[in-house]
């Protein structure tokens, strides 16, 4: 535990992934750093409950293999990512269809040529084969009312995702900003494609089924989806903060320490009084940050509920993320997560994790079971409920206008980072920590190879 007279160059309040990542960058630059966490263990919202050999994430945010900060953040070299099957499975009208698993063309221009070729090609009874298509070379006939629309709709969607995958981030950030639903409609995306694919996909990525999110943030999320694979950390969400904490010098992280006030050169704790320092970095959630620094903006939040079930007869969807294109129940997305990451369930058992967005009903488990029965096409009567985790303020909303580079330097000696300063994703949290650490090092005169070797980039 900290002694009352303990001094550090920087005190970081909050041991979530943002605070831990910033601490690693600072200590690596030779800056004496102390991380104070009120909870009994680090991790913040990236926590995993252990029940009878199962590992149950409380929020279960999806990651992407294309997130730059997962590669750039020191301490995450040993992070193992378990990927979902390519694309997603869409459930509509009692059937399932794989979507978004588009093969990438050599260039966005090639994708556009493929779309034009398909649109002008004569119709065939069963298939349409197009060289250079941003999807399977052979396209099956699409049934009426399918969530992805016609074969031409699918080709256009594939071309759009291909362009997003290779588009510079700065170009996306320069686009006019609107609510995502309005922006997609004004770009001419068919309503069926929006409601049948993009809405459920963005609900899974951003926890916003109504598509009120800034179109710029939605574009970044779709870019990450198109250029990588959806994934989760092996062993549960807690693996990421655990790796960051373990990579810090012993004695850097102090849990069970509640900060009651902060200043530019000190923090006051309930347990140890005042601790003096040269700078303070506030790395808590948005509401806690505003309580310590009145005047900081508190965004709206998307509530998230994760329901975990186990069965000895797993559904036959494999390692796929299953979305409901019909929005016919409370479940936004679900997966047999133990088939994505076998470490999350004991041998012989399957773990099914399902996400509900918004405020859950009192009979949430019953409603989820009924919905899962339709989605997976199997009885859920014998499934055992392991946990129901509800987080009212799980993900900060990013309605327009949304500042993707909200300042991390409030004034000399006082800084703030977290997913409420960038995008409301793990990538955004890590990126804000990167920016905050760079600002602190510059102000303390300790900026070294970090800034010269790794120029800051926009969160993608």
N, C-alpha and C positions, 0 to 999 in steps of 0.2 A: 504494500500500500504506500501511497505517497505520504511523505512527511510534510508538515505544515510549511516548512521553509523551502520546500523543493522549488527549484527554478529550472526553466527550460527555455530554449529559444522560441519554440512554438508550442502552444497547447491547442490540440484539436478536440472539439467537443462533438462526440458521436463516433461510434465504431462500426458504422455501416460500411458498405463497399467504397463509398466516396471518401470517407474519413481515413480508412485504412490504406486506400490507394495513395492518397495525398501524403500520408505518413511515410510510406515506403519511398516515395520520390524525395521527400525532405531528408530522411535519415541517410539515404544513399548519397545525398549531396553534403553530408557532414553536419546537418542541422539537428541540434538536440531537440527531440520531439516527444511530447507526452500526449497520449490519446485517452480521454476520459469518457467512459460509457456508463450510463445509469443502470442499464440492464445487467443481469448476472453474467451474460456472455456477449461477445461481439456478434455482428451480423445484421442487426436491424431487422428490416422486413424480409431479408433473405434468410429465413430460419426454416428448419426442418425438424418435425416432430418424429420421434422414434417410438413405434408401437409394435411389440411382438415381432420384431425383425423387419418391419416395414419402415420405409423412410417417406414421410408425408410432408410435402411442401405446403406452407401456409398460404402463399400467393401463387407460386408456380409460374412466374413470368417466363415467357419464351425468349430464348436467345437466338442469335444467328451466327453462323460460322463466318459471316462477312463483317462482323463488328470489328472495326480497326482496334479499339481500345483493349479488346481481349488479347491482342497480339502485342500491343505497345505497353501495357501496364506491367511494371516490374513486379515480380512475385507470382505471376500467373503462368509461368512457364510450364508448370506441372499440371495445369488444369486440363482434365479430360472431358471432352464434350461428346455426348451421345446424340447422334443425329436421328431425326425422323426420316421416314421414307420420303422420297422426293415429292414436292408439291403437297397437296392436302386431299383428303377425301371429302366430297360434298354429298350430303344426304338430301335428297329431294324426291317427293312423291313416292316414298317407299323404296327408292333405289339409291345406290352409291356410285359416284363417278369421281375418278381422280382428276384433279385440276392443278394447274400451276407447275406441272413437271415438264416445262418446255425446254427442249434442247436449245442451247444458245447458238444463234447464227454467228458467222464470223464478224459481222458488223451490223449495226442498226439499219444501214442502207440495204443490206441483204435481206433483213427481215421485212422491210417495206416492199421490196421487189416480190418477195414470196406472197405477201398479202394480196398485192395487185394481181399476181398470176392466178392465185386461187379464186379471186373474185371474178376474173374474166374467163376462167376455164369452164368448159362445158360440164354440166352435172353428170355424174355417173351413178349407177344404182347403189353401189356400196361404198366406194372410197374415192378420195381425191388425193393424188400423189403430187407433191410439189417439191422440187429441188430447193434446198436452202430454207425450208420452212422452219420457223422458231418453235417447232413442236414435233410430234412423231411424223415420220415421212408419210405414213398412211393414216388418214383421218377417218374414223368410223362415222357413219351417218348418225346425226344427233336426233334423238326423239323429240317430238314436239313438246315444248314446255321445259326442256332440259335447262338446268341453271346457267350453263355457259352459252346458251343460244345456238345459232347455226354454226356450221364449219367455218364460215367467213368470220363470224363474231369471235370464234376461238382464235383464228389466225390473227385477227387484229389485236386481240388481247395479248397474244404471245409477242407480237411485234412491239406493243407498248411496253410490256415488261422487259423485253430485250433492250429497248432504248433506255429505260430507267436503269437497268443494270450497269450500263456503260456511261451514263450521263454524269458529268462532273457535279459534285455536290453544290458548288457555288451557283451553277446554272439553275438547279432546282430551287435554291433559296431566293433567286431573283424573280421567280414566277409570281404573278399576282396572288395574293393570299385571300382565300375564301374558306368557308366551312367545306370540309372534304366532299360531302354529298353534293353541294352546289357546284363545286369545281369539276367533279367528274361528269355531272350532267351537262355543264357548259362546254366541256371538251368533246361532247358527242358520244360518250360511252353509253351503250344501250341500257335502258332501265333494267332489263333482265340480267345483264352482266353485273350491274352494280349490286342489285338485290340478291342475286343468286351466287355471286362469287366474292366481289370486292367487299361488300358489307360484312359478311361473316368472317372473311379473312382479316380485315382491319379490326374487327371486334376482338379477334384472337390476339392480334399484335399490339393493339392500343387500348383494349378494354372499353371501346366506345362503339356500341352497336348502332347508335343514331348518327354516326359520322359527323359529329359537331366539331371534331378536331381540325386544327389548321391544315389546309391542303398541303402546305409545305412539309409539315410533320408526317402527314399521310404519305406523301411522295417519298420521303426518306425511309419510312417503314417498308413501303413496297419495293424500293430500291434494294434494301437489305434482303428482303425475301427473294427477289429476282436474281441477286448476285451470289447468294449463299444457300445454306440449308438451315432449316429450323432445328434447334437443338436444346438440350438441357445439360446441366453439369452432372457428371457421374457422381452418384452418392447423394444427390439432393442439392437444393439451392445453397445450403450452408457451406458446401465445399468451396465456393468462391471466396467468401470472407474468411473462412478458416485458413486457406492457403495464404491470403494476404497477411493475416495476423501472425501465422507461423514464420513468415519471412522477415518479420520485424525484429530488431534487437530485443533480447529479453528485458522485461520491465518497461517496455514502451506503452503497452495497453493496460489500462487500469479499469476494471469493471466494478460495478456497484458504487460508482462515484457520481453523485447528482450535482450538476452545476446549477446554481441559483441565479447568478448574474455574471456578465462579462464586460470587459473594457478592452481598450487597445493593448494594455500591458499587464492584464491580470484577469483571472477568473476566480469566482468565489464558489466554493462547494459546501454542501451541507455537512459533509463528513470531515473535511480537512481545512476549512477556512479559505483564506486567500492564497492563491498560487501566482507568483509573478513570472512574467515571460516577456518576450520582445514582440510577439504577435499572436493573435488568436484566430483560429479557423473554425467557423461554425459549420459542422457537417451533419446536422440532424435532419429530420423530416421538416417539411415546410411549416407546420403548425408550431412545433417546438421551437424552431428558429425564430418565428414571430413573437413567441412568448419571451424569449431572451432578448430580442431586438425589436421592440414595438415599432411598427411602421413598415416592416417587411411585408410584402404581399403574400397572402395566403390564398392559393388557388382553390377552385372547386376540385372535388375528387370523384373518381369512379370507384364505387364499392365493388369488391370482389369476394365471392364465396367459392371455396374449393371443397368438393365432396369426394372423399376417398372410399372406394369399395374394394372388396377382395372376393375372388371366386376361384374355385379349382378347375373351372371350365372356361378359359378365356375366350372372348369373341375372336373371330377370324379376320380381324382387320390388320393384323401385324403391327409394325412400328409406325402406324400412320396417325396423323392428327385428323380427327373426324369433326367436321363442321356441319351445322344444320342450316341449309340454305332456305328452308321453309320457315324458320323461326317458330317451330311448332311446339315449343316447350321452354323451360327455363335454362337448359344447358346451351351455352354458347359454343363450347368446344370440349372434346373429350378424347382420351387416348388410353389404350392399355399401356400405361407408362412403364410397366415392368418389361415389356417387349422392346421398348426403346432403351431402357437402362435396367438390366437385370439385377443390379445391386439394390434396387429399391424394394424388393420383395423376397421373402425366403423361398427356398426351392419348393416347387410343387404348387405355388400359389401365384395368382396374377393380381396385379394392382391396377385398378381402373380409376383414373383421376379426372374429374369433370369440373369445369369452371362455369359458374353462374354469375352474370353481371347484373348490377343494380341491387336494389334491396330485396332480399329473399323473403319468400312467404313463410309463415309459421310451420307449414308442413313440407318444408323444402326437401327432405329426404324422400318422401313419398312421391312428390312431383318429379324429382330427378330420376328416381327408379323407373317411373312410367315412361319418361322421355327416353331414357337410355335403352329401354326395351325396344322402342321403335327404331332408334338410331342403329343399334347393333343387330336388330332382328332376332333377339333371343330373350328368354325369360330372365328377369332379374330378381325373382322372388327369393331365391336361395343366396343371393349376394349378401355379404356381411358389410355393414357400415363401420368403417374404422374411425373416421373423424369427419367433422364438418367445421371448416375454418372460415369465419366471416371477418373480413377486414374492411371497415367502413371507409377508411381513407387510404386505400391501397395504391392508387395510381393518380398522380396529379393530372387534372384535365388540361388540354392544350388548345383551347378555343382561340380563334383569331380575334385580335392580333396577338400572336405568340412570339415572344423574343427568344430565339434559339440560342442567343449568346447573352443571356442576362448577366449583368456584371457580377464577378466574383470578388472584386476588390471594392469594398464599401468606402474605406479610407485607409490611410497608412496604418498598418497594425491590425486591421479588422477585415476578415475575409469570410466568404460563405460559399458552400458548394453543395451539390446534391442533385437529384433528378428534377427538382423544381427550378433549377437554373439553366437547364439545357432541354433535352427531350426526356419524356417520362419513361425511360428505359434504362436497363443496366448500362448500355452504351453511353447514354446521356449522363448518368451518375459518374461513371469513370472519366468521361471527357471533362466534366466540370471540375473534378479533382485534379486533372492534368493542368487545366487552366489556372486553378487556384494555387497549386504548388509552384507553377512558373512565376506567378505574380509575387508570391511570398519570397521566392529566391531572388527575384529582381530587386524587391524593396529592401531585403536584408543585405544585398550586395554579395549574395552567395551563388548567383546564377552561374552555372558552369556548362558542362557538356550537355546537360539535359536540353537546354534551349537551343544550343547550336546544332545538336544532332537530330532533334525531333521537333521541327517547327510545328506549331499547333495547327490542327485542321478542324473543320467544322464537324460536329457529330453527324454520323451517317447511319 
